[in-house]
Amino acid sequence: MSDYAALDKAVIHAQAFLDSLDERPVAVTATLQELRQSLDKQLSDSGMPPAEVIDELARDVEAGLLGSTTGRFFGWVIGGNLPAALAADWLTSAWDQNGATYAVSPASSVVEEVAGRWLKEILRLPQQASFAFVTGCQMAHVTALAAARHQLLANRAWNVTRQGLAGAPTIRILTSELRHESLSRAIGLLGLGLDNIDYVPVEQDGRMSVEALAAALKADSEQPTIVCLQAGDINTGQFDDFEAICPLAHQYNAWVHLDGAFGLWAAASDNYRHLMRGAELADSWATDAHKWLNVPFDSGIVFVAKPEAHQASLTTSAGYLVAAPESAREQMDWNPEWSRRSRGFVLYAALRELGRNGVANIVDQCCAATQRLVAGIDAMDGAEKLAEPIINQGLVRFLASDGNHDARTDQVIERIRDAGTAWFGGTDWRGKRAMRISVCNYRTTDRDVERALAAVSSALAV
Ligand SMILES: *Cc1c(COP(=O)(O)O)cnc(C)c1O
């Protein structure tokens, strides 16, 4: 058997999996112990034929695959895989191009250059912004904040790359308690120090208080400062007031970083773009393509308004690098990785498949499905919505006759998952247990919404 028999097998198994999405249980059906039993085999000395490896792999993982790519998965913020993106992902592996520099794969470099430009256009970001295709929003934060750190300290005649952070002016971070934990991890990794975060209060609607921010900036107007804002809170989908905050922060020479892991995509839709008003004034933006753009994991994107700061924080040179044509994109100047997967092929393919309207439609459809799910659940006896959805995130909870709504909410969430038709996650929100409804997949149809609502209704009836 040739090596390629394994590829044929992969296509067959992939198709069977994708064909099963409508009917397979969304929840995992195997226990940890069962998965270990089927996967923890003797490692052989002599190996085995590739096609057999693939057959057995597909068989042995099956019951442990979460149906997170089905149209009835509403946990976390996950997203699906568009056909062209998935196929381009397979080719990316077949071509096995190192996306480090132009010389190791000119095609990869040029595809990234083009996809980056398209993305800035769709997301309405400044065309002169630099960008990098990284693993996820987490690394997008790290990359953006490294550029911020470089710039803010360079402004104070401190070269952080050479001199390090010991003895450097302390950078203060202003953000809200609602920021995503990945931001804290980036701050920790970069040595900025979690103790240097000042949490700015939020208004009743969850947006950062502009007044409180103004006071914080003024109180320490000389300190180098990064202001971290959100486009799309993970519970409510809320957006900060970029239009007011960006100019204010810039008065104090602060760097504004925006976490728009999924919310940044609101800019693609005529119906939701207003939420992003002023976002183009930020200094850096982090987002994911593996969430709302519906490309396979992993795919994050960072944009930086000051390309010099971005490049200066990462650029390197090694004797064995091959010089590229003057204007060619050298990904290594923008990416924290050295050797890396050529992530641009998938983004390029996804954007070609969807076009501008296709991206907007995914946003609109997911938001509409969220509205229907929240309204449908709110209308059921023993359930209530906790917040009106702003985009594709909803919050509901379930009510108990004994007043223990938190326990009831967790119980109903578990019952829905056990029944296997739909999958929702739980969260703590303003002192209450809640069920999150996150719709991020282009596959979610009206029928999926109906089936999910029926599943919630059944779980409530028990
Ligand atoms: C998912 C998410 C992140 C982290 O993104 P990864 O792609 O998991 O690294 C950051 N911020 C928000 C708001 C998110 O939803």
The ligand as an ORCA input file, in Angstrom:
! r2SCAN-3c Opt
* xyz 0 1
  C     -11.318     33.114     23.067
  C     -10.972     34.432     23.609
  C      -9.637     34.782     23.883
  C      -8.518     33.795     23.766
  O      -8.376     33.401     22.441
  P      -7.613     32.065     22.017
  O      -7.856     31.985     20.572
  O      -8.254     30.971     22.802
  O      -6.183     32.235     22.356
  C      -9.384     36.071     24.280
  N     -10.367     36.972     24.437
  C     -11.668     36.670     24.220
  C     -12.701     37.729     24.399
  C     -12.011     35.383     23.788
  O     -13.285     35.079     23.543
*
